[in-house]
Each structure stands twice: as structure tokens, then as C-alpha cells.
Amino acid sequence: MKNEILRLERVTAIQDEVTLLDNFNLHIFQGEIMGLVCINANGKEALIQLISQNLPIHYGRVYFNEVLVNNYQHSPMTLNKVAVIEQKSRLIEDLSVADNVFVLRRGFKKYRINPRVLNGQLRQFIQETAPDIDGNDLVANLSPYEKCVVELLRAVIMGAKLIVIMDVSNCIGAADLVKFHTLLRHYCGQGFSFLYICNHHEEAFKICTRMSLMKDGKILRVFNRDEFQNDNMAPYYIGQFADLTKPAVRRQNEKGILTFQDVCTDNLKHMTFSVAKGECTVLFDRDNTVLSDIMQLMNGKLRPDGGSIFFEDAVYSQEQARHALESSIAFIGEDPIRTMLFKEMSYLDNLCFLLDQKKNGVRMSKRIVKSIVREYEPVIGPEIHETNIMNLKIQSLYDLIYYRIQLFHPKIVFCVQPFAGADMYLRRHLIELINQLKKKGITVIFLAVNIADSLVVADKLILLEKGRFSNEYLRPEFKLFRSEGITPQELFK
């Protein structure tokens, strides 16, 4: 008989009159990887908090390691032996790996610390999982994948009964994700249990033994491994993508607007590829090593050591890159709501922010502003007159960012991990916004380490591996990949 590590039984949690968890049921057994795919983000944070600590609930019971630890009558506020590994590392950057693993864990009571002893203890664990990591290494010098491994080691050493893995595919490359999944299976075989939370079912299919589908703080259905089929997901959300306009197939003779020719940096090794005007191209960096260099080459923060970049058949110089907006090249960062919006400015001021940045840019006047309002109010609605954008919902803030780009009308826009952290509803909306940019004739380039949903809107996929161009796939070839998603076995064999 399997040992039960966690059971949430008909749990309801309400905060500020908002139901975060609604009659929520979840069972996780020892030695299994339970997937949790979130159609929307409602209730996800509340669930993680409740699993970690026995917070007050309005109804139901919580059992941890087969012991009743929380119920609607009494919530002791005690901590459970749960570790959480997510996109944002919880490690202390200025301390060594050994210090993070041993000294900062719960229950460490030594006053005098011998680094040699700590490193010796750590080496026993590292040898079987990540031999390239040294206990003396500063966490700040580790890659995102190595940080995830260190957090996993710390969870194992501290004796966590349940380890929550949340959205790590947004920060580590596809090749490293395969290695990380191997580690999870290794520790699963040693009796550790995992809750693997992600926003796409195909990612869960690759690693989980069972999978739960969650929406609005409620479990819709639990799938066993023999039910891991895309057809089984269709009744829940795949159908919502059916009415999306498919991109037109690009003609082979269309002119390139951006070309990298034998470009070299510390991470780029004679990188060569071309992007056609008006297409959506995904630059998929399997190792998560070169996207930062490409971004910095395009915004002028990095000069190539060799090779050339051509923009509209002319050399794209570093000086030109430093004034990329004047050349009609725009960027949407990975966390645009935090980095691209100005809280102190109104919706309309945010919307018009880039108009004077182009070469021969638009000089703002009351007449121009009224014209913009007339054009966009039917699309945006009354929110265009909002003076405090912090009153808006997340989807409306993304609208603001993409309509700003649409209004600026660049020749190229680079989107860094456009679907990272987005639930399925927001992903669908982002696809519609990106399709609108394409209809305006704007060339869209994704910089991605995870291509979930990217192929729904893309015209071309360029695979980058170990700092080099590896392969190129046009849209007609996407049918080779199941359900417009790619598995490592299919793409990298």
C-alpha cells in the first residue's frame, strides 16, 4: 500500500470575500511526481502557501504524511516539511553553495562552521547529481539550472517530504530541463515526492506520474499516466484555440529584414540566421546561453567579436543599436508589466510613450492625442481614460504594452519569453495580440527557452544549440510536432 504524503480533502479557502480554493481535493503519494496544470492562476499561490504552512481554512481537512495537520475547526499555523523551487531562486547570492545548502537550512545549530567539513558532506550528494558544482562556488556565479539543482539538494538534505517545483521551465533551457527531470526521477526513486506545477499540459506529460487540472482554485479532473493524451485535454481548454487565425505560410523568396552572419561573442559561435520581413520567428535557445547576447547586440550593449549583423541589407552598427528605437526596432521584456509601464502616468500617456522616439518621430499635440483616442477607444474601451493604471487587471496591462508597440509600429519587435508565467487564458490573449502585430506588417521575433504555444503563432522556428545555429523549421513542418508542441525526443533525436 502506498504511503500518502499529502491529502487536501474538500478544502475551501476564502480571503477578502474571494474564494481562492473551492472544494479542493488533491492526493500525493510517496515516490510520485504529481503534476498540476493551471488553466488560470487563481488559487495557485494560496495552494502553495497552504501546503507549506497550516493556515486557516474555511472548510475541509489537510493531512500531511498521513497525519491530520489542519482543518476548518483549528489551524495551528505550523510549518510542514515542504520545499518550494520556482523561477525566482530562494538562494542567497553572496553565499557559497555549501552555506546555502547546510547553514541556511532549518535546524542547523552549529556556532562554529568548518567549510571543509561542509564541503565534504556536500560532495557526497553532488557526485551523484551535479559533479560540476563545487561547494565553494558563489551562488551568484551559477547558471539558472545549477541554482535549481542546489535548491533541490538543499530540499533533499533538509529532509523535505514534499518538494514543489513551480514554473522552472521559464528559466532553464530545454536541454537543462531534460537533465533536471532526470534528477527528479532519481529522487522520486529514493522515496521523495514532488508537486510539479506548470501552465502547459505537454510539459507535465513529459515528467509526471499523474496530473491534476486546476481552474479557479478547483480541481477539474485527475489524469493517470495512461490518459496523457492531447485529445483528453480538448474539453477543458484546447478548443479555445480553435478560432485563432493561423499565420499564412511564408513564401520562400520573401526578403530578409534581419540577418546574423558569422556573428561571434563569448557565447555566440559563428551564428548565422535570417528573419524575413513580416514573419514571426522563434529563436529557441535549447541551452539558455545565447539569448542575452542576441538581445544586447540588438540594443547596443554588446559589440560582436566577429561577423556582421544586417538590418534591411545595411550593416547594423553598435551605434545604431544604441538608438534602436530610432531605427524602428522595439523590445518587449520578459516581465513587461514590471519593466515597461510607468505607474505614475495615465493609460493614455503610457500608450503614447514611444511615439517621439522614432527618427522623425511624432510630435505630440492635442489633435494627435484626440486622433489616437478615436482610433483605439473602440478597441480598448473606457480604460483608455484611466488615470491610475494600477487599477487595471493583468490582461488590460498586457493590452497596454502591446497596443503601445502597435501604435509605435516598429519594423521589428523582439519579445523575450512572451508566454512565461502566463496562464492558459492569458496565453490565448497574447497570441491574439501578437497576431495583431503581424497583421500590421510588424516582424515579430521571440527569444525563448520554452516554446509552449509559440508555434501557434510562429511562421518559423530557428533552433540554437551550444551557441550555434542548429536547424530551421518552416510552418508546414510544424505538423511533425504533436499538437503544435515539441518534445525533446522528437526535435533533438
N, C-alpha and C positions, 0 to 999 in steps of 0.2 A: 504493500500500500504506500502511495506517495505521501511524503510529508508536505503539509501545507504551510507555506511561508507567509502568505498574506491573503486575507479574505476581507473584502468590503461587502457587507451584506445590507442591501436596500438603504444605502447611506444618502441622506439628503442634507445639504449644507446651504444655508441662506445667509447672505451678508448684505446689509443695507437694502433689504427687501428684494434682493436679486438672488434667484436660485442658481447657485454655482454648480452643485451636484444634485442630480434629480433621480432619486431611487436607483442609485448607482451600485452595480454589482461587479466585482472583479475577484478572480481567484488566481493565485500564482503558486506553483508547486516548486519544491526544491529541485534544482538542476534543470530548470527550463528557462527559455527566453520568451517571455510573453510580449507580443507586440501590441502597441496601442496607436492606432492611426486616428488622428483628429481631423474630422471634416471641417470644423472651425475651432477656434482657440478657446471657446467658452468652457470654463471649468478646468482647464489643463493645469494652471498654476495652483488652483485650490486643491486639486488632487495631489500634486507633489508635496504641498505643504502638509496635507493631512496624512500622507504616507510617512512623512519624516517625523511629524510630531502629532501627538494625540490632542488635537484642537477640538473645541466644542462643535458638535453636530446637532442637527435638529431631529434627525431620526436615523435609525439603523445601528449597526454594530461594526466594529473593526477588530479583527483577530490578527495578531502578528506572531508567527512561529507557534501557531495553534493555541495561543493564549488570548483571551478577551482583554484588549488594552484600551478600548474606547467604546462608549455607547451614548445614546441620547440622554441618558439619565446622569452620567458622570464622565467628564473628560479630564483626565489627570494632568494634561499638558506635558507629559513625559516624552522623551525622545526615543525613537525606535532605531534599531541598528540598520540604518539606511544611508547609502551614499548616493550622491547625485553628480553625474558627469554631463556637462552641457557645453554648448558652443562657447560660452564665455568661461574661461578657466577660473577655477577657485583656488589655484595655487598662488603662493607668494613669490612674485617675480624675482625679488632681490635675494632670495634664499636658495640654497642648493637643493638638488633633488632629494638627497638623504634627509635634510632638515624638514622638507615638506612632507616626506613620507612618514618619518618617525616622530620628530619633535612636535609637529603641529597636530598630531592625532589625539583624539580623546583618550585620556587615561595615562598619558606619558607623564611620569612623576620625577624623573631624574633632575637633579640640580646641576650636576657636573656632566657635560656632554663630551664624549670621546669620539671625534669624527671618524677615526679609524675603525672603531667598533661598529658605528652606524653603517659605514660603507661596506664592511664585511658582511653584515646582516643583509643589507640591500642586495649585494652581489648574488646571493643565493637565489633571490627572486628574479633578478634581472636576467640571469643567464638563460632561463627557460622561456623568457618572453621578449626582451628587448636588449640584446647584448651590446648594442651600440650606445646605450645610455650609461653615463658614468655618474656615480653618486655625488661627485664633486661639481658636476655641471650646474651652472646657474640656470634656473628655470627660464629666465628671460632669453636665454640662447637656444632654447628648444623649439622645434617646429610644432605646429598645432597638433599633429599626430602624436609626437613624443609627449606632449603635455597630457593628452588623453590617456596615454599608456601609464604615465606616472600617477595620474589620478586613479586609474584602475588598480595599480599596485597598492596605492595607499588604502583604497577601499578593501582590498583583499587582506592586507596586513592588519588593518584595524578590526577585522572580523565582521564586516557588514554581512547581514543575512540577505539583504536585497540591494541590488545596485541599479539605479535608474539611469539609463542612457537617453539623453534628450537632444535631438536635432544635431548630432555631431557631424552628419554628412554635409552640413553647411560650411564647415570649417576645415575639414580634411579632404584631401583628394581621393579620387576613385581607387587608385592603387593602394593607398594607405587604408582606405575604408575596408578593402578586402582583407588586409592584414589585421585590422582591428577586429573584424568579425571572427577571424581565426582565433584571436585571443579570447574573445567572449565564449566561443565554443569550448576552448581549452578549460577555462574556469567553470563553465557550465558542467563539464565532465567531472570537475572536482567538487561539485555539490553547491556551487554558488548559483543564485537566482537573479534574473535580470528582468526589468521592465524597459522595453525598447520603444521609446516614443518618437514618432516621426509623422510627417504630413502626407506621405505618399505610400500607398499600399505596396507598390512594386519593391520599394526599399525593404519593407517589412517581410515580404515574401522571401527575400534572399537569406535572412538570418533567423527568423523566429520559428518557434515550435508551435505556437498558437498565436492568434491575433484577434484583438477586440477592436471594433469600430465605434468611435465615440462622436457624438454630436450634441451640442448644447448641454454638456455635462451629464449625458446619459449614454449608456452602452446600448447600441442598436442590435449588435449581433457579435457572437464569438465564432471565429473560423478555426477549425482544425487544419493541420498541415495538408491533408488530402483535399481540402477545399480551397487551397490557394490558387484560384483561377480568376482571371480578369472578368470573366462572364458573371461570376458571383458578386462582383462589386457593382455591376451595372445598375441594379435597382437603387443604389444608395447615392451615387453621385456621378458616375461616368457619363450618364445620359445628359447631364447638364452641359457637357462639352459638345454635344452633337450638333448644335446650331451655330457653332463658331465657324466663321468663314475660313476655309482652308487657303493658305497662300498659293498664289499662282506659281507654276513651275518656271523657274528662271531659264531663259534661253542661254545656250552655251556661249553665244557671241556677244553677250552684253559686256559693256566696258567696265573695267575695274576702276573703282574710286580710291581704294587704298591698297597699297602693295608693300609688303615687307620682303626685302631681297637680301638674303645672306646676312641678316642683322645679328650682331653678336653683342652680348653683355655678359656679366658674370653668370647669369642663368640661361640666357638665350644662346643656342649653339647653331649659328648659320640658319636662323629662322627665315623661312620663305613661305609666304602665302599671299593670296589676293582676295579681296572682297569686292563684289560687283555693286554697282550703284543701285540703290533701292531695295536691296535684298536684306533679309535678316540672317545673320551668320552667327553661329555659336562657336566660340573658341573654347573648346573643352580641354582644360589642363588636367590630365589624369593624375599628375604628381603634385599639383598645387605649388609650383615653383616659379612659374614664368608670368603669371597674370599681372603681378605687381610691377614687373619690369615693363610689360607692354603698356600698362596704364601710365607709368612715369615717363616713358618715351613719348607718349602722345600728349602729355601735359607739360613737357619740358623740364621735368625734374631729373631726368637721366639722359645722358648722351650715349649713343651707341659706340661700342669699341670698334665696330667694323660693320660693313654693309650699309644699305640705304633704305629709307622709308620714302615712298612716293605717294603724294596726295594729289589726285587729279592730274597725274602724269608729270608733276613737278616735285623736286626734292622737298621733303618736309623737314625743315631745319629745326634745330633746338630753339632758336629764337622765335620762329613761327609757332612752335609748340607751346612756348611760354605764354603766348597770347592766342590759345586755341579757339576761344570763343570768337575772336575776330576773324578766324579762318572758317568759322561756321562748324566747329566741332564741339559738341557738348557731352557732358558726363552725368550719369545718374549713379550715385554711390550705392554701396551695399545696404546702408541703413539711412535712406534718404530723408525720412521723416525727422531724424535727429540732426542730420548734417546739412540739409538743403533748404530748410524752412526757417523763417525769421518770426519768432513768436511775437515780437513787439510790433510787427507790421500786419496790416489788414490782408484779407484774402486777395483783393484786387492788386495791392502793392506787391505781394508775393508773386502773383500771376504775371505781372508786367516787369519783374525784376531784371530779366536778361535783355530786354528789347534794345537798350542803348549799348550793349556790349559788342554787337556785330560791327564790322567795318562798315562805315556809313550807316550806323545804327539809327533807329527811330528816335526822334526827339519827342519826348512825352509832352502832350498838351491835353487840355480838356476835351478837345474834339477827338483826339486819338483814343483817349480813355473811354469816352462815350461809345465810340465805334467798337471797341473791344467788348464792352458790356453788351451791346446789341448782338454781337456775334456769338458770345459764349453764354449769356444768361439762359437761352433756351436749352443749352446742354447741361450747364452746371446747376441752374435753378437759383433760388434765393440765397444760397450760400455764398454766391459771388459778392454779396454785400456785407458779409460777416466781417466785423472789425477785430474779433478775437478768435484766431484760427484754432486755439486750444479747445474751443467748444465743439469742434468738429470730430466726427468719427474717423477711424483709421482709413477706411476706404475713401472718404472725402479728401483726406490729406494726400493720399496717393493720386487722386484725381488732380489736385492742385499741382503736384510735381510734374505729372505727365502732360497736363494742359499747358503748363509753363513752357515745356520743351516744344510742344506742338505750336504754340504761339511764336516762339523764337524761331522755329523752323530751321534747324541746323541741317547741314548736308549729311553729317554722321552724328549719331548719339551712341556712346558706349554705356552699357548697362552692366554693372557689376553684381553678379548673383541676384538677378531681379526677383526670383521666387523664394529666396532664402527666408525662412521663418514665416512664410505666408501660409495660412490655412487654405483649404480647397476652394472656398468661396472667393477669397481674395486673389488666389492664383487665377481663377477664371476671369475675374475682373481685370487683372493685369494683362492677361492675354488680349482682352478686348482693347485696352488702352494701347498696347504695342501694335496691334493691327491697325489702329487709327493712325499711328505714326507712319506706318508703312504706306497706308493709303495716301498720305500727304507727300509721298516720294522720299521720305527720310530713310537713310540707310541705318539699320539698327545692328549693333554688334554686342552680343552677350559675352562677358568674361565669366566663365563658370567652372566650378569644380564638381557641380552636381547638376545634371541636365534634366531632372524631373520636370516634365511639362514643357521644356524648352522646344522640343521637336514639334509640338502642336502648332507653333507659330513660325518656326525656322524654315528657311529655304536651303540652308547649307550647314553642315556640321564639319568643323575642322578639328581633328584630334591632335593634340600636342602631348608629347611624351618625352621625358628626360631632356627638356629644353629644346626639342626639335619638332619640326613638322612631322607627323606620323602618317596621317591619312586624311582623305576628304570624302564626304558623302553628300550628294545632292538629294533633294527631297524625294524623287522617285525611289531612292534606295532606302528610305526610312521604313518602307514596308517590311524590310528584313528584320526590323526590331519590333518585338511584340508590343502591341498596344501603344505604339509611339513612345516607348521607353527602352532603355538599353541596359542589358545586363553585362557584367564583365565577361561572362563566358561567351556571349555572342559577339561582343565587339573586340575583345582583346585576345581571342584564341589564336 
